């Protein structure tokens, strides 16, 4: 992959959004190539931000190369985001010579993910990197980790707990801003007037909540001529996104804009629109993620814009963990920079999407 396109305002990054079930082998291949793509860059914190140190947290220092590190993936690796995320963690661990990386996958079942992490703790994990499925319900894991002074870094989704007490830090995108940027693209695509539907992500996590609120708040402030007339969850899954869009076409035939809170749902929507005989661009679609499969739909007009949520967490996750173990103060929240794709850059940028 290349590093040719770097928007001045959006430096290349590591994202975020969470996703559901993709079906095609092409998706897997796209995600598997993530480590050669553009890596995440943390935003520079503004002013004084809360930090965490190993002494304040109460963890024990250990050598990363010989220690045991656990990574808990939340969802089935059947979609490009999760494939790229896991591969990035594994590739960076190998690059750094971390010999004892143990990985698990919750298979989109929260109870299994909790059990997975408890098993990692029982197997002697000295640090944990967790991509949470849900934001709530982590108390059993946090209590067990605290008893053994195990530092936890969460990536992509936040958990509802106290930073530098229950976990060390969160690394991920600003999902509220992603929603606002998606709204800005929708305003541009519709000329400030129209009726819009929202394909909501899965419930129970901060990604869906923030992407929804950011989108709605921005429309309310900047485009009172755009009405949200339909919203329903597509669970971050392509098949569900297709099904909901098929229903939408029948129940709300006057909708001319669709905001999908991840690319998988957007691609499902494209399939539904094609099946209904719609033309490219007849319903403007804006989504969040930055998968190669979605970005490649922009030049042909099926998708108007994609806000990136970069899944390549490996380098920044291990850089942050290394600094923490070395006694450096790290921010309790590390927000990454995300760029966006539209008709002006999609064709030349698609090779660096994941």
NORTA-V857821 format. One record per residue. N is the residue number from 1. RES is the residue in one letter. SS is DSSP state (H for helix, E for strand, C for the rest). PSI is psi in radians with two decimals (NA if undefined). NEAR is the number of other ideal C-beta (glycine too) atoms within 10 Angstrom. Layout:
N:RES:SS:PSI:NEAR
N:RES:SS:PSI:NEAR
//
This chain:
1:X:C:2.78:15
2:X:C:2.92:11
3:X:C:0.57:12
4:X:C:-0.69:10
5:X:C:2.00:17
6:X:C:1.81:14
7:X:C:2.41:15
8:X:C:-0.64:6
9:X:C:-0.26:8
10:X:C:1.74:15
11:X:C:2.61:16
12:X:C:2.62:22
13:X:C:-3.01:24
14:X:C:2.13:34
15:X:C:-2.83:30
16:X:C:-0.22:32
17:X:C:1.42:31
18:X:C:2.59:33
19:X:C:3.01:34
20:X:C:-2.43:25
21:X:C:2.09:19
22:X:C:2.79:28
23:X:C:-0.57:15
24:X:C:2.65:13
25:X:H:-0.50:8
26:X:H:-0.65:13
27:X:H:-0.78:23
28:X:H:-0.71:16
29:X:H:-0.69:12
30:X:H:-0.82:24
31:X:H:-0.58:27
32:X:H:-0.30:15
33:X:C:0.27:18
34:X:H:-0.59:27
35:X:H:-0.31:19
36:X:H:-0.10:14
37:X:C:-2.99:23
38:X:C:2.22:25
39:X:C:2.84:20
40:X:C:2.59:28
41:X:C:2.25:18
42:X:E:2.45:17
43:X:C:2.59:15
44:X:C:2.11:7
45:X:C:2.48:13
46:X:C:2.10:6
47:X:C:-2.82:4
48:X:C:2.19:6
49:X:C:2.62:12
50:X:C:2.41:12
51:X:E:2.98:16
52:X:E:2.45:22
53:X:C:2.86:16
54:X:H:-0.61:20
55:X:H:-0.74:10
56:X:H:-0.67:12
57:X:H:-0.58:21
58:X:C:0.44:12
59:X:C:2.92:22
60:X:C:2.37:13
61:X:C:2.48:12
62:X:C:2.88:14
63:X:C:2.07:9
64:X:C:-0.64:21
65:X:C:-0.60:11
66:X:C:-0.18:11
67:X:C:3.11:18
68:X:E:2.12:19
69:X:E:2.31:24
70:X:E:2.42:24
71:X:E:2.17:28
72:X:E:1.94:26
73:X:E:2.54:24
74:X:C:-0.68:25
75:X:C:2.82:25
76:X:C:2.34:18
77:X:C:1.07:19
78:X:C:0.13:21
79:X:C:2.68:30
80:X:H:-0.62:31
81:X:H:-0.88:32
82:X:H:-0.62:25
83:X:H:-0.85:26
84:X:H:-0.68:30
85:X:H:-0.89:33
86:X:H:-0.76:23
87:X:H:-0.65:20
88:X:H:-0.74:28
89:X:H:-0.84:26
90:X:H:-0.75:16
91:X:H:-0.74:16
92:X:H:-0.66:21
93:X:H:-0.74:22
94:X:H:-0.73:13
95:X:H:-0.65:12
96:X:H:-0.08:17
97:X:C:0.45:9
98:X:C:1.86:20
99:X:C:-0.41:13
100:X:E:1.05:16
101:X:E:2.12:20
102:X:E:2.25:16
103:X:E:2.55:16
104:X:E:2.90:19
105:X:E:2.15:19
106:X:C:-0.14:23
107:X:C:0.64:15
108:X:C:0.36:19
109:X:C:2.00:15
110:X:H:-0.72:16
111:X:H:-0.65:10
112:X:H:-0.70:15
113:X:H:-0.73:26
114:X:H:-0.80:20
115:X:H:-0.67:15
116:X:H:-0.83:24
117:X:H:-0.66:27
118:X:H:-0.63:14
119:X:H:-0.69:14
120:X:H:-0.70:23
121:X:H:-0.76:18
122:X:H:-0.50:10
123:X:C:0.07:12
124:X:C:0.35:13
125:X:C:2.30:24
126:X:C:-0.22:22
127:X:E:2.62:23
128:X:E:2.36:24
129:X:E:2.11:26
130:X:E:2.27:27
131:X:C:1.64:27
132:X:C:2.47:29
133:X:C:-0.83:24
134:X:C:2.82:19
135:X:C:-0.46:18
136:X:C:2.90:12
137:X:C:0.26:16
138:X:C:0.06:23
139:X:H:-0.77:13
140:X:H:-0.73:12
141:X:H:-0.79:27
142:X:H:-0.66:18
143:X:H:-0.76:10
144:X:H:-0.70:14
145:X:H:-0.72:24
146:X:H:-0.65:16
147:X:H:-0.46:9
148:X:C:0.16:13
149:X:C:0.74:12
150:X:C:2.11:25
151:X:E:2.46:23
152:X:E:2.27:26
153:X:E:2.20:24
154:X:E:2.47:25
155:X:E:2.59:31
156:X:C:-0.98:29
157:X:C:2.55:24
158:X:C:2.74:20
159:X:C:2.64:23
160:X:C:1.52:14
161:X:C:-3.10:17
162:X:C:2.13:10
163:X:E:2.54:19
164:X:C:0.26:17
165:X:C:-1.02:14
166:X:C:-0.61:19
167:X:E:2.88:27
168:X:C:-0.97:26
169:X:E:2.82:24
170:X:E:2.37:22
171:X:E:2.12:26
172:X:E:-3.03:28
173:X:C:2.88:29
174:X:C:1.67:19
175:X:H:-0.55:31
176:X:H:-0.77:18
177:X:H:-0.63:16
178:X:H:-0.75:26
179:X:H:-0.71:28
180:X:H:-0.74:23
181:X:H:-0.62:23
182:X:H:-0.69:26
183:X:H:-0.72:25
184:X:H:-0.70:19
185:X:H:-0.63:22
186:X:H:-0.71:25
187:X:H:-0.75:21
188:X:H:-0.76:15
189:X:H:-0.60:22
190:X:H:-0.06:19
191:X:C:0.43:11
192:X:C:0.04:14
193:X:C:2.47:13
194:X:E:-3.09:20
195:X:E:2.26:15
196:X:E:2.49:28
197:X:E:2.64:24
198:X:E:2.22:24
199:X:E:1.78:30
200:X:E:2.62:20
201:X:C:-3.00:29
202:X:C:2.59:22
203:X:C:2.83:10
204:X:C:0.19:16
205:X:C:2.78:24
206:X:H:-0.34:19
207:X:H:-0.90:28
208:X:H:-0.83:24
209:X:H:-0.85:17
210:X:H:-0.71:21
211:X:H:-0.59:31
212:X:H:-0.86:20
213:X:H:-0.69:14
214:X:H:-0.74:21
215:X:H:-0.86:26
216:X:H:-0.75:18
217:X:H:-0.69:14
218:X:H:-0.72:21
219:X:H:-0.76:24
220:X:H:-0.66:12
221:X:H:-0.71:10
222:X:H:-0.38:14
223:X:C:1.26:20
224:X:C:-0.24:10
225:X:C:-0.08:12
226:X:E:2.15:22
227:X:E:2.42:14
228:X:E:1.93:17
229:X:E:-0.08:16
230:X:E:2.39:17
231:X:E:2.40:16
232:X:E:2.56:16
233:X:E:2.44:18
234:X:C:0.10:27
235:X:C:0.46:22
236:X:C:0.35:30
237:X:C:2.48:28
238:X:H:-0.83:29
239:X:H:-0.74:17
240:X:H:-0.66:20
241:X:H:-0.68:31
242:X:H:-0.78:22
243:X:H:-0.79:15
244:X:H:-0.67:26
245:X:H:-0.65:30
246:X:H:-0.71:17
247:X:H:-0.71:13
248:X:H:-0.77:23
249:X:H:-0.64:19
250:X:H:-0.74:9
251:X:H:-0.49:12
252:X:C:1.20:14
253:X:C:-0.24:8
254:X:C:0.05:7
255:X:C:2.33:20
256:X:C:0.18:17
257:X:E:2.52:23
258:X:E:2.15:28
259:X:E:1.99:28
260:X:E:2.23:32
261:X:C:0.07:34
262:X:C:2.90:34
263:X:H:-0.58:35
264:X:H:-0.78:37
265:X:H:-0.65:35
266:X:H:-0.73:29
267:X:H:-0.62:28
268:X:H:-0.67:27
269:X:H:-0.71:28
270:X:H:-0.77:27
271:X:H:-0.74:16
272:X:H:-0.73:21
273:X:H:-0.73:23
274:X:H:-0.72:12
275:X:H:-0.47:12
276:X:C:0.05:15
277:X:C:0.28:8
278:X:C:2.71:15
279:X:C:2.71:10
280:X:C:2.25:15
281:X:C:-0.10:15
282:X:C:-0.68:12
283:X:C:2.07:25
284:X:E:2.24:23
285:X:E:2.28:32
286:X:E:2.34:28
287:X:E:3.10:33
288:X:E:2.29:35
289:X:E:-1.15:34
290:X:C:0.51:33
291:X:C:2.66:31
292:X:H:-0.63:24
293:X:H:-0.63:25
294:X:H:-0.78:30
295:X:H:-0.60:28
296:X:C:-0.23:18
297:X:C:-0.16:22
298:X:C:-0.85:22
299:X:C:-0.57:14
300:X:C:-0.09:11
301:X:C:-0.02:14
302:X:C:-0.58:24
303:X:C:2.38:31
304:X:C:-0.70:24
305:X:E:2.68:25
306:X:E:2.21:30
307:X:E:2.23:29
308:X:E:2.55:32
309:X:C:1.63:31
310:X:C:2.19:33
311:X:C:0.07:36
312:X:C:1.25:27
313:X:C:-0.27:29
314:X:H:-1.03:29
315:X:H:-0.82:19
316:X:H:-0.60:24
317:X:H:-0.81:27
318:X:H:-0.53:23
319:X:H:-0.77:17
320:X:H:-0.77:22
321:X:H:-0.70:22
322:X:H:-0.81:13
323:X:H:-0.74:14
324:X:H:-0.82:22
325:X:H:-0.44:19
326:X:C:0.05:10
327:X:C:0.07:10
328:X:C:2.64:13
329:X:C:2.25:15
330:X:E:2.60:22
331:X:E:2.53:18
332:X:C:-0.19:17
333:X:E:2.13:17
334:X:E:1.89:22
335:X:E:2.28:18
336:X:E:2.76:26
337:X:C:2.36:21
338:X:C:2.40:30
339:X:C:-2.95:24
340:X:E:2.74:23
341:X:E:2.39:27
342:X:C:-2.92:18
343:X:C:-0.37:13
344:X:C:-0.37:12
345:X:C:-0.09:15
346:X:H:-0.76:23
347:X:H:-0.75:13
348:X:H:-0.24:12
349:X:H:-0.20:26
350:X:H:-0.51:22
351:X:H:-0.35:16
352:X:H:0.05:21
353:X:C:2.97:28
354:X:C:NA:31
//
